[in-house]
Amino acid sequence: MKEVIFEQTGKPLEVLKLKDAPVPTPGEGEVLVKVTARNINPADMMFIQGLYGIQPKFPSSAGFEACGVLESTGSKLPKGTRVLFSTTGTWREYLALPEASLIPIPDGMPDEVATQAIVNPMTAYLMIEKSGLEADEWLLITAGASAFGKFAIQLAKKKGIKVACTVRHDEQKKLLKNIGADLVVNTEKEKLQKVIPDNTDGGVHVVFDAVGGVLGAKALASLRKNGLMMVFGSLSLENIPLNSGLMIFKTLRIEGFWLTSLMSEMKSEARYEAFQKVFEFLMNDTSQVDVAEKYPLEEFEKAIKAYEKAGRNGKILLIS
């Protein structure tokens, strides 16, 4: 089988290699899955560079999210069942995985959607639930044109939450307003700390920050008194410079959010309910799930270059 692996951390295009490897043999409680689609997430790029919360064990493959088809029979799922899953190292043609970790794909859900059905929409759904936001309250999402941002906008609007977003390209403004954003700020041209208070009656109630760095600090300053910032990413690869006075006199809170940690702590009934809600959203004809381009696994270098393209709209997929 083909697999994309790396034997040291570094820039993806410098350390990733395509190699041949034996098809894995399932162990006790495992089944063989032929991987049919994988999406490229920011976490994948950080993992390859050694900047993620989980460190690679070499040689390692990249990727945390994918979907595929059962090639061997399990105790519950028959051969040929389409499944989605999250695991470390999905940029391979085959994986031996615990049957209990696999989620059957709902009928009618294409691979292009199934391979995106865990990380971003589940993070968006659980962050909205955890935030305690109610109808008519304001949410600010940094990197609003990201896959997570677009899922979060749509899910928030279903609850009547008002949504503001940051972007870096003017053409993304219309795109986000078309899916429900109430306010979109191009931080390359506009001052976030002025636009947000002027248009949200003094500031937002909650921030979902995926960027960190200076933009994270500006987003924090856009909160109203008693506001909450939920930090779940660091696209800038820089820490947020905190203003202690701002934190004190506006009694602001900052907390981290990591889907992997939260999912491991959730009871099975709660996880099941969350997945049902997310699947219901993804299968709704009015929901928007964007794919920009698809590449065969062998063309992973082209896929990474497409992923890195400024102003990209939609996910980059590796397909088999």
LOGU-952165 format. One line per 2 residues: number of its first residue (from 1); their letters; for each residue x, y, z of C-alpha. Coordinates in steps of 0.02 Angstrom, whole numbers, plus 32768, in hexadecimal, padded with zeros to 4 digits. Layout:
# residues N
NUM) a) X/Y/Z  ...
This chain:
# residues 320
1) mk) 8000/8000/8000  8031/80B7/7FEE
3) ev) 804B/8124/8087  8089/81D5/80A6
5) if) 8101/81D7/813A  8184/8244/818D
7) eq) 821A/8211/81F7  823E/82BA/8245
9) tg) 81D9/8357/8268  81E6/83EA/81F2
11) kp) 818D/8445/8166  8114/83CB/8113
13) le) 8158/83DC/8063  8208/83BC/80A4
15) vl) 81EC/8324/8113  8158/82C4/80CA
17) kl) 817D/8231/8056  8112/81B5/7FF4
19) kd) 8143/8101/8018  8107/804F/7FFD
21) ap) 80DB/7FE9/8096  8085/7F43/80BD
23) vp) 7FCA/7F46/80D7  7FB0/7F3D/8195
25) tp) 7F6A/7EA1/81E6  7EDA/7EC3/8260
27) ge) 7EF6/7E8D/8313  7E78/7E58/8397
29) ge) 7DDE/7EC7/838D  7E1E/7F1E/82F0
31) vl) 7DE2/7F24/823C  7E39/7F54/819A
33) vk) 7DFC/7FF6/814D  7E21/8031/809C
35) vt) 7E2F/80EE/80AC  7DCF/814A/8025
37) ar) 7DDD/8202/8058  7E40/826D/80D0
39) ni) 7E37/8329/80EC  7EC9/839B/8115
41) np) 7EB2/83FA/81B8  7F22/847A/820E
43) ad) 7F43/83F8/8295  7F92/8387/8212
45) mm) 800E/840D/81DF  8039/8434/8295
47) fi) 804F/837B/82BD  80CE/8366/8230
49) qg) 812F/83FB/8274  812C/83BB/8327
51) ly) 80BD/844B/8360  8020/83E9/838F
53) gi) 7FE5/83A7/8437  800E/82F5/83FF
55) qp) 80C2/82D2/83CC  80E7/825A/833B
57) kf) 813B/81B1/8356  81AE/8194/82C2
59) ps) 8196/815F/823C  80EB/81B0/823F
61) sa) 8062/81D3/81C2  8001/8276/81C5
63) gf) 7F47/8295/81D2  7EC7/827F/825D
65) ea) 7E20/8271/8201  7DE3/8204/8172
67) cg) 7D5E/818E/8131  7D66/80E6/80DC
69) vl) 7D1B/8039/80BF  7D2D/7F9B/8128
71) es) 7D99/7F1B/80CD  7D88/7E98/8155
73) tg) 7CF3/7E5C/81BA  7CDB/7E9A/826C
75) sk) 7C6B/7E56/82F5  7BEA/7EE0/82DA
77) lp) 7C10/7F35/8235  7C0B/7ECD/8195
79) kg) 7C8E/7ED6/810B  7C6A/7F67/8095
81) tr) 7C26/7FDB/811C  7C57/8090/80FF
83) vl) 7CA2/80DC/819C  7CEF/817E/81D9
85) fs) 7D71/818B/8261  7DF6/81F3/82B7
87) tt) 7EA2/81A8/82D7  7F58/81D7/82C5
89) gt) 7FA2/81B9/8219  7F15/81B1/8198
91) wr) 7F81/81DA/8100  7F8B/8121/80D4
93) ey) 7F27/80B2/8060  7EFB/8035/80EA
95) la) 7EEB/803B/81A7  7ECC/7FB6/822B
97) lp) 7E58/8009/82A9  7DF3/7FD6/8343
99) ea) 7D43/7FB1/8308  7CFF/800F/839E
101) sl) 7D50/80B1/835F  7CF5/80AF/82B8
103) ip) 7C57/8112/8294  7BE5/80D2/8209
105) ip) 7BC6/8158/8185  7B0E/8186/8173
107) dg) 7ABC/8153/80D0  7AC8/81DC/804F
109) mp) 7B61/8232/809B  7BEB/823D/8017
111) de) 7CA2/8222/8042  7CC5/82DC/8026
113) va) 7C54/8303/80BA  7C77/8268/8124
115) tq) 7D32/828B/812B  7D0B/8336/8176
117) ai) 7C87/82F8/81F1  7CEC/82F1/8291
119) vn) 7D71/8374/82B4  7D27/8419/8279
121) pm) 7C69/8403/8289  7C78/83A5/832E
123) ta) 7CED/842A/8373  7C75/84B3/833B
125) yl) 7BDC/845C/8383  7C2D/8435/842C
127) mi) 7C7B/84E1/843E  7BD3/8535/8420
129) ek) 7B82/84C3/84A0  7C0F/84DE/851F
131) sg) 7C10/859B/8506  7B60/85AF/854A
133) le) 7B36/862C/84C0  7A7E/8654/84AE
135) ad) 7A14/869F/8424  7A3E/8755/83FA
137) ew) 7AE7/874D/8452  7B85/8772/83ED
139) ll) 7C0C/86F6/83BC  7CB1/872B/8368
141) it) 7D0C/86A6/8301  7DBF/86C6/82C9
143) ag) 7DF0/8678/8221  7D38/8678/81F4
145) as) 7D53/8636/8143  7DA4/8595/8184
147) af) 7D43/84F2/817F  7D27/8500/823B
149) gk) 7CEE/85B5/8228  7C6C/858C/81A5
151) fa) 7C28/84FA/820B  7C22/8566/82A8
153) iq) 7BC7/85F3/824E  7B40/857E/820D
155) la) 7B29/8522/82B3  7B25/85C4/8316
157) kk) 7AA1/8610/82A4  7A31/8579/82C0
159) kg) 7A2F/85AC/8379  7A0D/8663/8352
161) ik) 7ABB/869B/8386  7B01/8737/8331
163) va) 7BA8/8716/82DD  7C3C/8786/82B5
165) ct) 7CD6/8743/825A  7D84/8778/8228
167) vr) 7DCB/875C/8179  7E63/8799/8119
169) hd) 7E16/87A6/806B  7D83/8814/8035
171) eq) 7D38/878C/7FC5  7D1D/8721/8060
173) kk) 7CA5/87A1/80AA  7C16/8779/8034
175) ll) 7C37/86BF/8044  7C22/86C2/8101
177) kn) 7B8D/8737/8100  7B37/86C1/8086
179) ig) 7B40/8634/8107  7B04/869F/8198
181) ad) 7B8E/870F/81DC  7B48/87B5/821A
183) lv) 7BED/8814/8219  7C90/87EC/81BE
185) vn) 7D30/8850/81DF  7DC7/884F/816B
187) te) 7E51/8862/81EC  7ECE/8890/8163
189) ke) 7E6D/8931/8145  7DFD/8950/81DD
191) kl) 7E1E/8967/8296  7DC9/88D7/82EF
193) qk) 7DC3/892D/839B  7D5F/89BD/834F
195) vi) 7CED/8962/82D3  7CB4/88E0/8351
197) pd) 7C7D/8954/83E0  7C2D/89CD/8364
199) nt) 7BC2/8944/8318  7B9D/88CF/83AA
201) dg) 7B5E/8947/842F  7C05/894E/8489
203) gv) 7C57/88A7/8464  7C39/87EE/844A
205) hv) 7C0B/8772/84D3  7C7E/86E5/8499
207) vf) 7D15/86D1/8426  7D49/862F/83D0
209) da) 7E01/864B/83A8  7E5F/85DD/832D
211) vg) 7EEE/8655/8309  7F45/868F/83A7
213) gv) 7FCE/8713/839D  7FA2/87CA/8384
215) lg) 7EF8/87A4/8337  7ECD/873D/83D0
217) ak) 7EF6/87D3/843E  7E89/8844/83D2
219) al) 7DFA/87C7/83DC  7E0D/87C1/8499
221) as) 7DFE/8880/849D  7D5B/8871/843B
223) lr) 7D04/8818/84CB  7C85/8872/8538
225) kn) 7C8C/886A/85F6  7C88/87B8/863B
227) gl) 7CAF/8774/858D  7CFC/86CC/8564
229) mm) 7D84/869E/84E7  7D90/85E7/84B5
231) vf) 7E39/85C0/8466  7E40/8525/83F8
233) gs) 7EC9/8548/8379  7F69/85A6/8355
235) ls) 7F70/85C4/829B  7FEB/8653/82B3
237) le) 805F/85DF/8315  8070/866E/8392
239) ni) 8032/867E/8445  7FAF/8700/8472
241) pl) 7FFC/879A/84C7  7F86/87B4/855A
243) ns) 7F52/885F/859C  7F45/8842/8658
245) gl) 7EE6/88E5/8678  7E65/88B9/85F5
247) mi) 7E4D/880D/8644  7E39/8857/86F2
249) fk) 7DC7/88EC/86D3  7D55/8894/8658
251) tl) 7D5A/87F0/86BD  7D7F/878B/8621
253) ri) 7D9B/86D0/8618  7E08/8669/85A3
255) eg) 7DFD/85AD/8596  7E46/852C/8520
257) fw) 7DE3/84AF/84BA  7E2A/840E/8471
259) lt) 7DAF/8397/8420  7E1A/82FD/8442
261) sl) 7E1C/831E/84FC  7D63/8348/8509
263) ms) 7D2B/82B1/84A3  7D90/823C/8513
265) em) 7D36/8282/85AB  7C85/827B/8564
267) ks) 7C10/81EC/858F  7BE2/817D/84FB
269) ea) 7B2D/81BC/84FE  7B67/8271/84F1
271) ry) 7BDF/8247/8462  7B55/81EC/8406
273) ea) 7ADE/827E/8419  7B63/82F9/83DC
275) fq) 7B87/8291/8342  7ACE/8283/831B
277) kv) 7ABD/8340/8323  7B55/835A/82B5
279) fe) 7B1D/82D7/8236  7A71/8326/8231
281) fl) 7AC2/83CD/820A  7B37/8387/8185
283) mn) 7AAA/8328/812D  7A39/83C1/8126
285) dt) 7A27/8401/8074  7A3D/84B5/80B1
287) sq) 7AE5/8492/8106  7B83/84C3/80A8
289) vd) 7C1A/844E/80AC  7CA2/848F/8038
291) va) 7D27/842E/7FD9  7DA6/8492/7F76
293) ek) 7E0C/8409/7F21  7E2C/834D/7F26
295) yp) 7ED1/82F5/7F07  7F09/823F/7F05
297) le) 7F75/820C/7F99  800B/8202/7F24
299) ef) 7FF7/82BB/7EFE  8002/82F1/7FB4
301) ek) 8082/8379/7F89  8006/83CD/7F12
303) ai) 7F80/83BD/7F99  7FED/8413/801B
305) ka) 8015/84A1/7FA3  7F5A/84B5/7F82
307) ye) 7F3A/84B4/803F  7FB9/853F/8058
309) ka) 7F6C/85AE/7FD1  7F36/8656/8018
311) gr) 7E7C/8678/8015  7E4F/85C1/7FF4
313) ng) 7D97/859A/800A  7D71/84E6/8036
315) ki) 7DCA/844B/8071  7E58/83F4/8016
317) ll) 7E3C/8337/8010  7EB0/82A3/7FF2
319) is) 7E4D/8218/7FA0  7E6B/8162/7F72
